[in-house]
């Protein structure tokens, strides 16, 4: 019995596929079935909203965002094309619960399905608060909120920069409060404070103020106020974005955060140097009250004047007290006055006694003061005077002594005269200007020399270099020999 033929068409199938009678189901290619599935899924799920937790968030170099939505039982891949990813109002992170709106489609290359997300939002306020707490913990761990980074605000800023919306009530409140307290120049950097792109604009404004040069055409603010009115956490979310927090933390100018009302808190409040409960309060922190400052200056001036006058007053009071303690002048001088009176009386009595004594002595010497006695004493005095008169011998003795002293001086002068040795055959060498040369080196530097002999002067020209020769000065006339000292008598 022959075996079964594989070419036979039976229910068990054969080696080669053949169409069956009445069968109109043609075989589809993989691409055709994948395309059919893609159309079916996209038609059936052309618009869906999916809630899930983000996982595996990754941004490609092209700008597309790839992620996955998951819950406790399933996982759904998703993608945001670059345009939609740039319009997100928050930064997607793993673990964040979101609601994604888009359409389901298939990816034939991997035989899986995914959601193409057009819009993505945080799933409720609870998820938003969880993201806020997570971002705060991460930035705080980096030290952006450390108290050591806080700087003191300037006491009286000349220019204040305000980052806020130019059309809201916030800027009007700030300007009104500044005008009331202390009018100051204000630079407003208009930005969006809510919605798509608000965070980027606020961060750019803060960095722009920080980048201004002190000597540039636009004055550099001494203080920056980041302000916005109150609202929900979603309305204030732009001020919780990491890009804004880092811009405020890196700003080289002190920053006041005035976002929301007193109960509203954003991450910018922690990064700023000072937090204000309201924009109006930020203006009050920025400048003092001019009238109070003026009154304070007046009070300080008054205290200064008092401080200057008070030592004088105290000195005057101490002087008066000490003057009152001093004894009176008459009490101080009364002993001396009495002593003076006693001395005057003693002087008067002493003079009177001296006169009496002199009178008595005169009476006693009256006999010795007679005319013959006085004449004899006068004659004796004349004799003594005649004996001491100067005679020729005395004068001659004095002149002789003076002549000896003069001769000694003349001998000393002749011994010290440099031309005195010329008589003994020596010569004296001088330069053109009359200087006496005492060494060979000094003579070698001179262009002309003069040799002084007993009977005259001989001029000599040397072989010195003409370039180094000094211009000779006129020859000094020979010094005449001193005349012989004559005799006085």
Beta strands, then each sheet from edge to edge (+ up, - down):
strand 1: 48-59
strand 2: 65-70
strand 3: 75-80
strand 4: 97-107
strand 5: 112-122
strand 6: 159-164
strand 7: 185-190
strand 8: 223-228
strand 9: 255-259
strand 10: 274-275
strand 11: 428-430
strand 12: 448-453
strand 13: 456-461
sheet 1: 1+ 2- 3+ 5+ 4- 1+
sheet 2: 7+ 6+ 8+ 9+ 10+
sheet 3: 11+ 12- 13+
end
